[in-house]
């Protein structure tokens, strides 16, 4: 039988809960060491190991001090934080202790990855500001060693079901991310895109943990990698779970670039042979679909820098030129040239775009006709102003023509 702590819950039960939710082995080793010390300290007269030394516990007293080994004989554990009580070494969701300083976890930040450093700082600040979420933030962010590990953990827990356990899914996701450098780069580009383009996103950690459009996109990219490897059964299974969990249906055969934003991530449908370029922003309810039952290349190709408005439908094997804008609610059935704005059902050209609308997120018509009219009006006003000035300077001249 395991010992009992504080609220009377079985420590072994807590340990099993931890093992089911966290796959960080170094953390679990430290946790198990503290667990053994806590059990021993709860029974008087037992021998307890403190780092590299052994001592006997005082009669009935708990709260054994855990110290890390020194640099001369630590066996590779130098630099780990020390704990005043064994319970502080537990992942926070294993116990109901209060007042734990999550900022102490920042001692293991990798300075070579500034994005990951910033994410950990944001998570620590959030845990300090909202103690009720500190356990979740520790388990989801602070216990991990990289952005890839966090997104793997989050997706595994969100997509898990009876036939796909979260621990097994995390193993699959970790392996895919570790084997594909382009996928890791795309993950960071997509995260930066959310923070840069969505004014509702105030920190990277919020997008990483809470934004389902971002989650759906990363889950798709993992399933797309599996699809390209020939693991089509697993890819289809992930697509099904992603559709159920996120309300986004993207076929694993679809190719999506880097720096892509799925804003709101609700009701988006992308077909098997669709291609989405880099730096594209797609709003809620968008469909990139086909127009018939024919197999083969049958879905749209959206080039880089495009902005696709809410509930727009782009159907067929057509191309949306780079830096173009498809207005909300449009039905596009024909090719759209580069730097062009289309709107309506069926869509018609209504203006032009400047730079990449996907990055500015501005749904605004910039018509060439309107621009020419404004220029002509400005010239006419200037001419009239000059004429009035000349009349004042030469009042005797006959200005009637």
Secondary structure, DSSP 8 states (H G I E B T S, - for coil): ---EETTTEEHHHHHHHHHHH---HHHHHHHHHHHHHHHHHTSTT-EEEETTEEEE--TT-----B----TTS-SS-TT---BSSGGGGS-GGGS------GGGGGGG--TT-HHHHHHHHHHHHHHHH-GGGHHHHIIIIIT-SSHHHHHHHHHHHHH-BTTB-HHHHHHHHHHHHHH-HHHHHHHHHHHHHHHHH-TT---HHHHHHH-HHHHHHHHHHHHHHHHHHT-HHHHHHHHHHHHHHHS-EE-TT-EE-SS-EESS--S-EE-TT-EE-TT-EE-TT-EEE-SSS--SS-S-EE-TT-EE-TT-EEESS-EE-TT-EE-TT-EE-S-B-TTEEEETBTTEEEEE--S-HHHH-----B-HHHHHHHHHHHHHHHHHHHHHHHHHH-TTS----
